[in-house]
Amino acid sequence: MSSVFRHTFHLSLWSCVISGIVPAIAATPTNQGYSGYINMPNASFERDGTVSFGYSYDSPYGSLWTNATILPFLEVNARYVSIGGIAGFTRTEGQYGSKYGRYKDKVVDAKLRLLSETPWLPSVAVGATDLLGTELFKGQYIVASKVFGKLRNVEASIGYGHGRPDGFFGGVRWVPASTPGLAFVAEYDGNTYSNDYRADETTAGQRSKGPAVGVEYRWGWLGAQIARHRDHFSANAYVSIPFSEREFLPKLLEPAPFQPKDAPVRVSAAEWQKSAGHGAQLVQALAKQNFRNIRVELDSGTLKLTLTNNRISNMGRAVGRAARTALAFAPLGTHAIHVTYTRLEQPIATYEFFDLQRLTDYFTGLVDREAFLQTVLVRYANPADRVGEDEQGMLAAVRDEGAGLGVRINHEGEMVQLRSEDREANRFRIAPRASFFFNDPSGALRYEVSAVSNFDKRLGEGLYFNSALKLNLFENVSGVTQASNSLLPHVRTDIAEYKRGSRFKLNRAMLNKYMTLDERLYARVSAGLYEEMYRGAGGQILYLPKDTRWAADLTVDALEQRGFKGWFDKRDYRTVTAFGALHYRLPYDMTLTARAGRFLAKDEGVRVEFKRRFPSGVEIGAWYSKTSGKDITSPGTPADPYNDKGVFLSVPLNIMLLSDTQAGAGFAIAPWTRDVGQMVASPGDLYDLMEGARRDLSTVDGLGDFAERKDERNHPGVNPPVRAIPSPWPAFRWRLEQSVSSSPTLPQWAKGSLLAGGAVLAGAALDKPVDKFVAKHQDSRVVDAWGNVGKAMPVALAGAAGAAVAFGDGRMQNIGIISLQSIAASGGLSMLTKRIAQRARPSEELGTWHRSANKSDASFPSNHAAVAFAAVTPFAQEYDAPWLYGLAVVGSMGRVAERQHWVSDVVAGGMVGYAIGSWLWQAQRDDSRSQFTVLPGAKSLSVSWSTSY
């Protein structure tokens, strides 16, 4: 089945701001979506974080497109192209696919800036079109652009392409100074349309290269263009949203923080302890501010709070409001306040305030942030920080105001919902939902509109019952009649059967137990109905190291496929899925996640996920899976099976609402009738649960918008700057200078060469006897295993060096870089020497010193040995660990056991790796003048080099 698109979102009231005028020359989408003129690209890019959506028609192509500036120098474009004049399947009425309409294709493009514009030089970019799938519009190009004029209102570009565009192309844009939103464009279209897919059946066959002119207008987020080609017009309309902005609407309806004048008269600690009503008043005041799971304890003059907030998006701001309230209610004589922030009652961060007068002065603006930071400790929480269950009946005295069932209009991004929630986060909600499915042969658009009822109940500390009932109101997904031809277990491809099963279903009914095993170590155990298609039991363990760059988790689920009716019926399929995941944070607030394990269809492999988080909180990402499953459903083939992939967009609705909220909208495009690389919907992923709060904790000082002071709006803790990738050239220059200045002298070279030569000759004496021995034992399992170790060892050691750079401290990162440099230098020298020596391998049976017919695959020296010794030498010498050489020897001799090298080859390669590793370690071990860091501070994250000359 060729259905390939899925689109799921929450029905929300999206507010739009139209303001401002774009600069004189701004990047403008082409008919394809990427920045350029009419059809031709230029070297310009939209502002970092800008995402555009639009539709264009340029006969015979209609394109529904989206474009995103993922990084300041990288633009990614996706489009859904329909081709007029060609039927997607058949035009014969009644036959399968007759309702599909025109032929449609999915296209992904990318553009990368190589050089930025200077006063004298143009900007230069390279791009590629139609990178994946059918590649009907495949091409590559390079283009240069320059802005001219005193007003910088004229832009010109010239480029050259292969494929699409084909040959030279260019364009000009002029923006009149009197009307900066208006622009006139002209281009030379370099596309050879007659080479397009089935061009003789469409109007593309009548088009040719040549000029085109157009007029365009941009007003705030909106834009449109009309262009005239030789014999037809084209049109393009779009909206460009700057997700680099932190919010689009002022928080005019945001509730004010608690006012001390509204608090009762403070009592003594003895009176507070005597009557539970005093603590209940504090809990009541916090609950009115959307705090949940509130626990309060007075311990020897320290007022301790454990709580969470289900509305405020920034943890620091939520803790600030809790501290402000606690300060107003604290009994006389209180000398400290501790606030532990939780998610599902699992402690994440603890804020300790030691000077309450300084805390008061900071809230009122009498002291600055730096002075306040001297009296506060922000740290990871541990299980001991959590205030236990109520023992004094305090919570019994709290009234649940506003917990009744009521209709909410435009609440947290929902247009309408029926909702009830209390202070323990017990909630009931009914709201509309919609899903869209594209590209099925029986109809290009499939939809599902439903009402979903969610009921969440707290049963005990960290124990929750979560359920969801779904009533399909309107849908046509069940109209998909073609049976799946997937050869894998049908873990997802029978979706139409599920839609036909019943209109009213129990989609989820789960028991979830969340636990904090230790500081930064969390666990979840789950059992029940996971989702529409699966039920079972499983769990997850998450580890968050103090090094905020990374996190790791392990998830295991034993699953059984549910029946089509959607209640408690089942099918025969059972499986166990298991994944180990590593999450790594990169500059530009990017996160790379790698999962390895067993998927739903019992296929094993890896799934790589990438996402970029913009200052607004919007996240754009993609995933790609590579597994042992052989999905030959079109466009997959036995020789080239299909691999699961997709893209997603996550939008926090607080950027478009007049008050803060944690609600969000999600949009995903992914195959919906594929079985390879599939995963079950998580009952409650721990990393997703903790990620936001951990990010807030590790941003600058961890306070965020704690005091909500106007004079701190531009403070890095409130408005964190985007951490870019610094230029590596200063560090590279320093390392090069150090290496050259520390290179061995001529006497040292001579002495080293003599020692190396002697070692190689000694090894040569062992060439024949050792090879004769291993040749007799080639069928031995031990020899075979040793050979496999020899092949894998260099890769493992290089990976260890990379891990040292990624996860180590400053010293280890430096040694890791030296190791990687040594690997590259030793590998290059070894491969060059191979071409000169041209020695035959033992397996060629030509003798010890005969020439090989394959110069690039010669035997002397061993590249594996060179890489292995180059990798371990800097670590062995820095950390006085000579045992590391043993690993290199074992791996290198594995190549001898496999008869891929003579002993003298391995000795020579080892000497090359050792010599280069020692030289670079001596030259660069003292990095006081040039320091590479990934984590420059305890509460900040970046990759940087600092160099002095």
N, C-alpha and C positions, 0 to 999 in steps of 0.2 A: 504494500500500500504506500502511496507516495505522499501521504499527508505529512508535512514536515514543520509546520509552524504552530506554536502555542503561545497564547497571550492571556495572561491572567492578571486582574487588577482589582483593587477595592474601588467601588463606586464612591467618588469623593467630590466635594465641591472645590474645584481648582480655581483659585483666584489668580488673576493675571495683572501684572503691572506693565503698563506701556509708558515709558518715560525716557527722556533724554534723546539726543541725536548722536548718531554714530560718528566716528572720526571721518575726516575728509576722505581718506582711502581706507576702507575696511575690507577684510576678506569676505567674499560673497559666494554663496553656493552656485555651482553650475547645475545644469539639468540632471546630472548624475548625483549631485549632493556634495561632492568634494569642492574645495575652494578653487575658484578660477573665474572664467568669463561666461561664455554661453555653454559650450561643450568642452573647451580646452582648459586644462589646469594652469595655475600659476604657482609661485613659490610662497604665497601668502598663507597665513594660518589664522583661524579665528582665535580669539582670546582663550587662554588656558581655561579649561572647564566648560567651554561653550558646547551645548548640544543642540543640534538643529533637526527639525522634522519638516518634511515637505513633500509635495507631489508635483511632478512635471510631466508635460507631454510634448514630445518631439518626434513626430511621425517617422516610423511606426511604433515608437517606444513610449510607453507610459511607465513612469518610475515612482514608486512610493519609497522614499529614502529617509535615512537618518544619518547624521554626521556628528562625530564627537572629537573634540580636541583632547585626547586622552592625556597628553603631556604637551608642554609648550612647543615641542618640536615634533610631535607625532599626531597625525590626524588619521582616524579610521572611519570608513564610510561603509554602510550596508544599504542595499537597495533590493527591492522586489520589482522586477521588470516584467511587464507584459508586452507581448509582441503582436501588434495588430496584423491580421491577415493569415495567421497560423493558428490552427486549432490545437489546444493542449493535448487532446486525445483523439476525438472524433467529432464530426459535425452531424453524424447520422442520429436522428432523434430516436430516443429509446435505448440506444446502446450505452454501455457503461462508459462514463467519462464525457457524455454528450453535454452535461450541464456544467462542465468545468470551465468552458469559455476559451479565451485566448491562451496561447502558450505563455508560460510564466517561468522565470528563472531567478535564482537568488545570486546576488553578486556582493562580494566583499572587496573593498579597495583600501589602500593605505598610502600615506605620503609622509616622508621623513625629511626634515630640514637638515641640510649639511652645513650651510653657512648662513649667518644672519647678515642682514644688510648693514653696510657701513656708509659713511659719506661718499666713498669713492667706488665701492664694490656692491654688486647686487646680492640679494639673498639667493641661495641655490637649494633646490630640493629635488629628491628623487621619489618616484612613486611607482606603484604597481596596481593594476586593475584586475578584478576577478581572480583573486588568489586561491579560492577554494571551489570545489564542486565541479560543474560542467565546464567552466572556463571558456564560455562562449565569447566573452568580451575581454579576454586576456590581453595584457600589454604591459610594457614598462616604459618609463620616460624619465628625462632629466629636464629641468626647467630653471631659468634664472629670471628674477623680477627686480625692477628698480623703480622707486618713486622719484618723480622729478618735480621741478617748479618751486617757486618761492613759497607758495602756499601748500606744497606737497599734495597736490590734488590731481596729479597725472601719474599713472602707473603703466609700465610697459613690460612685457614678458616675451621671451623667446625660448623655445625648447625643441627637443628632438625625442621621438618615441619609436618603439618597435612594437608592432601589433596594433594596439589601440591606445594612443594615436600612432599613425604610421608615417614616419618621416618628420619633417620640420613643421612646427606650428607656432603660433604667437597670438598675442592679444594686447589691447590697450583699453584703459578705463580712465574717463575724465569726470571729475566731480565739480560742477560749477560752484564757485565760492558763494554765490548768493543763495543757493539751495543745496546745502550739504547732504540732505537725504536722497537727492536725485543723482543719478549717474548715467552716463552714456558709455556703452561698451562696443568694441569691435574686435573681431578675431579672425584668424585664418584657421579654419577647421582642418586638422590633419588626419581625420579618420577616413579610411577607405571603406565606405559603407557597403560596397559591392562584395566585400569579403565577409560580411556579417552572416550569421546563421540563417540559412535558407533565404538569403536576400532576394533571390529571383522571385519569391512568392510574396514579397512585401514591397512597400514603397522605399525601403532601404536600397533596393537594387537600382532605383532611379536617382539616388543621391550621389554626390561626389565631393571631393575636397574643394574648399573654396571659402570665400569670405562670408561673414554673417555680422549683422549689427543688431544692437538691442538697447532698450532703455529699462532702467530698474529704479525702484524706490524702496528705501528702508525707513521705517518709523518705529524706533524702539526695538522691540523684539520681532516685529513683523517685516516681511519683505516680499517683493514680487518682481518678476522680470518678464518682459515680452520681447521676443527677438524675431527678426526676419532673416530667413535663409534664402537661397536662390529661388525656391519655388514653394515655400511654405512658411508658416509661423510656428514658433514654439512658445510655451509658457511655463513658468515655474513660480510657485508660491510656497512660502515657508515661514516658520517661526523659529527664532534662535533664542535659547534660554541660557543666560550666563550663570551656570551653577557654581562659578567661583565666588559669587556674591553670597554672603552668609544668610541673608534673608531678603525676601522681596516685599514684605509688608511690615510696617512698624507694629509692635505688640501693644496696640491701643486697648485691647480688652484683657490684657494680662493682669490677674489679681495682684494687688500690692502685697508686699511682705507684711508679716504680722507686726502690729504696732504695740509697743510696750504699754501704752495707755489703756489698751483693751484687756490687759492682764489683771488678775486679782491682786490684792495686797500680799506681798511675800511674807511667808511664815517662817518660823524657826525650823531647824532640821528635826527637832524632836516632834513638833506638831506635824510636820510632813510625814514622818514615820508612823505617827499614831493614827492618822486618818488617811485612808486610801483615796479619799476624794480629791486631795490636792494633786496627786499624780494623775488622777483621772481627768482633771481639768487641762493638764498639759497634753495628755493624749488626745482629748477632745479638740483642742486648738490645732494640733498637728494633723488630725484626721480631716479637718475642714480644709486643709491645704493640700489634700490628695496624698498625704503620707499613709502608708499601709504597713501592716505587720509591726506595729509600734510596740516596743518594750522599753520600760523606764525603770531605773534602779538608782537609789542614792546609797553610795558606798563610801563611808568615811570622808565626807566632804566633797566627793566627786559625783557629779550627776552624769549617769551613763545612759545613752539612748542607742537602741538598735532599731533601724527602720529602713524603709525604701519609699520611693515616690513613683507613682504610676503616670505622672503627667509631665513633670519638668525633665527636659532632655539632657541637661548638663548636671553631672553629679555634684560638682563644686557648688553650683547655685542652689541645688536642693539641700545640700548640707548647710549652706549659709542660712537658708530660711529656717532649717531645723534648729541651728545654733542660736539664731536670733530669738526664736520662740522659747527655747529652753532657758536662755538668759533672762527672759522676762518672768518665767515661772519658778526659777531656781530658788530653793529656800535660802534664807539668810545664812551666811557662813560658808556657802559653797565656794570652793577655791579652784575647781577645775570642772570642765565639761568634756566628756568624750562622746563623739557621735560615730557609730559604726554603720556604714551604708551597706545594704544587702540587696541581693536579687534572689527572689524565691527563698528568702530567709538564710541565704548563704552569704557570710560576711566577705566583703571584697576590700573595703578600705576603712581605716579608722583615722579620725581627725581628733587630736588631743589639744585642747586649749587650756593653757596653764595660767594665763593672766586674764581674768575676766574683765578687769577695767580696760586693759588694752583692747580686748575684743569689742567692748562697748565703744571705745574711741574710734576703732576702725570702722564700725558700722556707721558712726555719726560723722566720719570724715575728719576726725581730729588728728589721726596718725596715718602715715602712708603705708603702703603694702610692705615695703622692706622692713619697717619697724615692727609691723605686726607679725611678720614671718619669724621673728626672733622668739615668739611666744607660742608657736603652734608646731605640732609635729604631724605630718601627713605620712602614713605608712600603710603597707599591706595589713589587712586584718588577719587574725587567727581565730580558731574556734573559741578561745577563752574570752575574746572581746564581745561575744554575743551574749546579750542579757537573756536569761532563761525565761521560761514560761511564768506567767503571773502567779505569785504566791500570796499576795495580800488582797486578792479580789479587786485590784485596781481596775482591770479591764471590765469587770462586771458593772462598775459604776459609770462606764462610758456609754453615752447614748449615741446610736448610729443615726445621725441626722443625714438626710438626703439619700439614704440607702434604698428608698422605695422604688418600685418599678415605674418608669416614666418614659415618654417619648422625647427623644433628643433630636433637634434639627441642627444640621451642620455642626455636629459635635465630633471633635477629633478627626475631622476630614470626612466623616460619613454624612451623606445627604440627609438620611433619616435612619434612626435606629430606636429600638425599644431596649432599655438598658436599666440595670440595677447593679450596684456594687457597694460593699461595706468596707470597714476599716481593715478587715483581715484578707482583703483581696478576693473574697467570694463574689463572683459576678455572674450575671445572666445577661445575654444580649441577643437580639435578633436584628439582622441587617441584610440588605440585598448584596448579591455577588454576581459577577459576570465573568465568563471565560469565552475566548474566541480561539478557533482552530482553523488554520489556513491550509490551502493547497491539496485538499483531498480530491481525487479524480471525480467523485460523484457530486462535487460542488466545492468551489474554491473557498467558500466561507462557511464555517460551521460555528454555532454559538450555543451558549448555555446561560440562562438567567435563572437565578435561584434565590431562595431565602434561607439563610444559615442561622441556626440558633446555637450559641455557645454557652455552656454552663461549666464553670470552674469552681470547685469547692475545696477549701482547706480542711483536711482531715486530722492533721497533727503537724508537729514541727517538721517542715520540709516535705510533708506528704500531701499530695494534691490529686484530686480526681478531675480530669479534663475530658469534656465531651463535646460533640458537635453533631447536630441533626441538620439534614439538608433536604429541602423541598424544591424540586425542579419545577419552575413556573413555565418556562418556555425553553425548548431546546430542539436542535435538529441534528445533533451528533449521532443519535441513534439511527439516522438515515444512512449512515455509512454501511454498506452491505457487502463490500468485497472482503472476503476472508483474508487474513494475514498469511503471507507465504514465508514468514520467518522460519528458519530452521532451528532457531534457539527456543528454549522454553518461553512460552508467551507470557512474559512477566508484565508487559505494558501494551502489547499490540491488540489486546481484546477490549480496548476501552469502549468501543461502540456497544459491546455486549453488556457492559456495566451500566451504560446509559439507558439501555433498553430494559434493564432488570426491574427497576422500580423508581417511581418519582420521589418517594419519601424514604430516606435512608439514614441509618446511624453511621455517620462517616468516621467518628472517633469516640472511643470510650477507654480512657487510659488511667491507670494508677501510676503516678510518677513520684519517686522518692529521691529528693536531692540531699546530698550530704557534703560536709566539709571535713575531709579526712585529716588535713593538716593545713598550715598556712600555704596558700596558693595551690592546694591540691583538692580537687572537687570530684564528686562522683554522682552518677544518676543511675537508678534502677527503674525499669519501666515494664509494664505488662498490660495487654489489652488489645483493643482495635486501634491500630496505628493510623490507618487511612482507609480510603474507599476500597483498596485492593488487597491490603495485608493486615494480618493480626499476628501477635506473637509476644515474645518477651526478650528483653535485652538490657544493655547498660552501656555506660560511657565513663571513662576516667579522663580528667583534664589536668594537665600540669602547666602552671604559669610560673616560669622562673623569674627571679628578680630582674634579670636582663630582659627588658621589655621588648626586645627585638623579635622574640620567638615564643612559641607555645607548642605543646604537643598533646595529642589525645588519642585514645584507643576506644573504638566502638565495636560492639558485637551484638547481633540480633538474630535470634532463632525465629523464623517466620513461616507462616502458612498462608496460602492464597485464599482470600475470602470469595464467597460466592457472588453471583450477579445480583441477587435480590437486595443485598446491602444490609442484612441484619446479622444473623448468626450462622448462616449457611457457609459452606466452605467448598473448595476444590481440592484436587489431589496433590497439588504441587507444594513442596516444602523445601526450604533451603536455610542455610546459615550465612549471613553476611558478616564480614569483619574487615575493619579498616584501621590502619594506623595513619595518623595525619600530622604533618608538620606545617605550622603557620609561621611565616617569616615576614616581618615588616621592612619595607624599603623606603628610600626617600620619596618625596611627593605623596606621602601617606598611601603608598601602594602596599598591598598584601599579596603574597604568593603562598598558596596552599597546595601541598602535594599529598595526595591520599594513595595508599597502596593496599590492596587486599582483594577480597572476593565480593563480586557484585551479585545482583539479584538473579541473573540467569546462570549463576555458578561459573561465570567467566572471571578470570583473575587478571589483574593488571593495575594500572595507575590512572589517576585522574588529577589533572593539574588545573588549578583555579587561579585566576588573576583578577584583582579588582583595584580600582583607584577611588579613593574617597576625596571629594572636593570640600572646600571650606564650608559650603552650605550643608554638608552631611550627605549629599547625593553620592551614591556609589554606582559606578559602571564597571562591569566585569564580564568575563568570559570563562568558559571551561572547555577542556578537551580531554577525552578518555582514550586510552589505548589498552585493550584487553585481549585475552586469548579467544574471545568470542568471535566467530566468523559470520558477520552479518552481511549477506550477499543481496539483501533487498536493495533495489535500485536507489542510488547510483553505485552501491557496493557490488563487487564481483568476487569470484573465488580468488583471483590473483590480487585484488585490492579491496578487502572487506571495508565496510563502512565503520567509522569510529564516531562515538557519540560526541556531540559538541553543542554549544549554545552560548547565548549572550544574555545579560540581564541588566536591568536598571532598577535601582531602589531609591525612592524619593521620600525623605522625611517631610511630613506635611506641615510641620511647624514653620517652614520657610514661606508658606503661602497662606498662613492663617494669622489672625489678629491676636492669638494667644499661644503660649507654648504647648506642645504636645509631643508624646513619644510615638504617636501613630505614624504609619507610613504606607506608601503605595508601592506595589511591586509590578514589574513588567518583565516578562521573559520570553525569549524566542528560542525554541528548542524542538527537536523531533518529538512527536507525540505518538508515533506508531513504530517505535524502535525498541528492541529488547536488549541490545548490547550496551554495556556500561551504565546500567540503571541502578539507582539507589532507592531505598525506602524513605518515605518522609520521616524525618527525625521527630520523636516525641517531644524533644526539647534540647536542642544542641547546646552543650555547655559553653563552647567557644563563642557562639553567637550571643549567648546570654551574658557573658562576662566581657566581651570585647569592648563595648562602648565605655563602660565604667573604668576598665583598665586603661583605655586611651586617655580618659579624663585625668586619671590619677598620675599618669606619666607625662602629661603635657606641662612643661615648664615647672611651676611649683605645686601643681595639683589642686590649686584653689579654684581655677576657672573664674566664673563671674560670681564669686562668693558673696561679696558685699553689694553687688548691683549698683556700683557707684558710677556716675556719669564721667568722672575724671579718670576712670580706668578703662574706658571703651577701647582705647588703642593699646592697652597693656598686652604684651605677648601672652600672658596667661589667660586673658579674656578673648583676645583676637589673635590666635597663634599664626605666625607667618608660615607660608609653605616652605618646607625644607627641600631645597633643590639639590641636584647632584652637582657637587663642585667639580671644577676642572681638575683632571688628574695630571696635567702637564707639569706643574711645579714639582710635585713629588717625583714624577718620572725623571725630570731633569736632575733633581738632587741625587736620586739613586744611580743614574748614569754617571754623574760626576764622581760620586763616591767609588763606584766600581772601577772607573778608569784610573782614578788616583791611587787606588789600592791594588791595581793589577800587579802580578808577580814581576820581579826584576828578571833580567836575562839569566843571571846565575841560578835564581830560583826555578826558572823555566827549565834550565838544563838539568838541574838536580832532579826535579820532578819527572822529567822525561826519561831519565836513566832509570829511576825507580819503577816507573810505569812499564818501560820496555822490558826490564828484568822480570816483572810480574807476569807480563804477557808471554814471554818466552817460557817461563816456568809453567804457565797454564798450557802452552802449546805441547809440552811434553806429556800432558795428560789427555790430549785430544783423542788420540786413537784408542787407548785402553778404556777410557770412560765411555766413549761412544759405542765401543764393542760390547761393553757390559749392558748399557741401556737398550741396545738393539736386541739383545737376547731376551729382555724382560718387557718388551713393548705391550705384551698382553696382560701384564700385572696390573691389578686394580690400584695398587699403591703408586706405581709409576704414572698411571693415567690420572689419578687424583692430583699428583704432584705437578703434572703438566698443566692441569686446569688452574692450580694455584699460581703457577708461573704466569699464565695469561692474565689472570685477574689482579695480581698484586700491584702492578703500576697504576691501574685505574683506582684501586682502593686507596693507595697512598696519595695519589693526586687528589682524590675526594677528601681525604683526611686533611690535606693542606688547605683545601677550599673551606672545609668546616672550621678550621682554625681561624681563617679570615672572617667567616660569618658569625661565629659564636664565641670566639676567644676574647680575652682582655687585650689591652694595648700591646703588651709584649708578645703574646701569642699571635696576634694579628700580623705584626711585623715579620715574625719568623715564617708565618704562613705565606706572606707575599714573597719573601726571599725564596721559599721552597718552590712556589709556582714559577718564579723567574728561572730558577735553576732547572726545573723540569723543561721549560720551553727552550732554554739555551742548550741543555744537554741533548734534548731530542733533535734539535736542529743540527747540531754538530755531528751527532751520530748518523743521521740520515745522509748528510753530506759525505761523510767518510765512507759509508756503504757504497756510494756511487763510484768512489775512487778505488776502493779495495776490490769490489765485485767478487767476494769470496762465496763459493757455493755452500749451501747448507748441508748438514749431514744427511738429511732425508733425500737429497738429490743423488746420493751414492756416487759422487764424482771424486772423492778423496778429500784430503785436508786442505790443500792449497790450490784447488782448481777454481777457475772463474765460473760465475753463475751467468746463465743466459738472461736473467732478469736483474738489471742493475739496481732498480729501486727496491728489490726484495733480497738484497745480498745478506750474507751472514755476519760479516765483521764490520763494526762491533755490534753487540746486542743492544738494540734500542730499549728493550724492556729493562735490562740491567742498568743502563744509563739513567733512565727515568726513575727507577726504584731508588738508586743510590742518591740521585739528585734530590729526591723528595725527602729522604730521611736525614741527610747530612746536616742541614741547618738545625733541625730539632735535636739531633743527637749531640751536636756540639753546644747548642745554647743551653740545653737542660741536662747536660752530662749524662746522656742515656745511650751508651754504646750498644745496648741490646737491640736498638732499632736497626743497627747494621745487620743483625741476624735475620730480621724480617726481609731485608733486601736480598741477602744471600739465599735464603730459602726460595724466595720468588724467582730470583735469577736462575738458580740451578734447576728450577722447574722447566725452564726452556731447554736446558740440556737433556733433561729426562724425556722431553717430548721430541728430541732429535731435531730441534729447530736451530740450535746453536752448538758450536764447539765450546769447550771450557775456556779457551783463550778468547773467544768472542765475549763471553760473559765477564771475564777479567778486564778486558779492554773497556767494555761498556761501563762496568762498575768504576773503573779509574776515571773515566770521563765525568760521570755523575758526581763522584766524590770530589774531584778537583774543582769543578764549577760550583758545586754547593758550598765547599769550604771557602772559595774565593769570595763569592757573593755574601756569605755570612760574615766574614771578616770585614767586608767593605760596608755593609749596611746594618749590622747588628745594633749599632748605637744610632737610634733614630731620634735623638734629641733635637736635631735640626729639622727633621721631617717626620711628622707623626700621622699615621693613618688611624682614624677612629670611626667606629660605627655608632658608638654611644658616648658622646662627649660629656654628658652629665648624668647625674642620678635620675633626673626627671625629664630628660629630653632625648630625642632620637634623631640621628642624622648620620650620613656618611660624609666624612670630611678629611682633608689633608691640611696640615699646617706646616709651613716651611719658612726657614729663615736663611738669609745669605749674608 
